[in-house]
């Protein structure tokens, strides 16, 4: 059994601090004979060579990322620092004197705050608390995606090679992540600075709306599944609902689709109306709680099966795995139980995609929650290759998930440049 990069406790749905080494006989029995765990074990074994290859290959970040790519973030840090200094009456520019800030808080009878939790708690008292939160966020971003990349990476011609130590089942749902560098949390802006050798290209293969496809499948929601099967943009359909219920807010088509997608996934992952309102107000300030409550009602009126399914999952003592129901030893909240079926389904789907790509001799250099990056020759017929891969991948998906809508399930996009 070669599962060196797999967290077996989470694969077996055991408590996080369970000492699995003391019960290896029972563990091996479960992995060999239990219908759910044995299947997951075989799938895990099939991706181990791919994870090893990803670790060996890594990705290359162009030197321009550390100059041009990070300049906006440095500008944001400087702007926030200047705002803070003006509020506390400091003559410094880009550097905030912590002593001066603490004296300002003390002189104004404000509490002292160090970490994010305290700053968040007191942000309503004075703008300095909110600005300090923003400043720390920008600093952490630069520390991770500037300093730590340089520290962990290896300088090569034109950039820095970065490699992760990859592990599957980093969460109970089977998510694959890198441990020494959070490469699966790579900033979107950084993608433009990922480079390959001359004559090669990096292509992302993304599982389009994977969670929604699994939700339609598990909930037996024919109307949502049919939209996927007909190639209809499901978020555009939700945007029509949104524009109907928010006609007075001046939301254009692009904003409506963005809000619709944000709304759908927020609702899907258990956010309440107030949280959804706050998120949507970042796009349109005039959206109210009443608007969102009305939109939720209309959404579930259009797809009643989704609400029934999510309620059933939240109240069930069992988790719905991609291979059947099972009662876990670990404890899960109602929201976690709702999300589990969808996220675990995506984890299995991305593993099936990884094995399909490997069978076609395609080199995978990076993997995310629902996305794999592959390294290809520039001269190859990309559309023909994707068509072959997608056909083989769909066959595997239909075998594991009969009836799951798979039309246009793979979306491709170029990553970075040379």
PyMOL commands that set and color helices and strands:
alter all, ss='L'
color gray80, all
select helices_A, chain A and resi 8-11+20-33+35-57+63-66+68-88+98-107+116-122+127-152+183-185+188-193+210-218+222-229+234-245+247-249+253-268+273-280+289-302+304-315+334-359+382-400
alter helices_A, ss='H'
color red, helices_A
select strands_A, chain A and resi 59-62+154-156+159-162+166-167+177-178+194-195+200-207+319-321+324-326+363-367+371-377+410-415
alter strands_A, ss='S'
color yellow, strands_A
deselect
rebuild
show_as cartoon
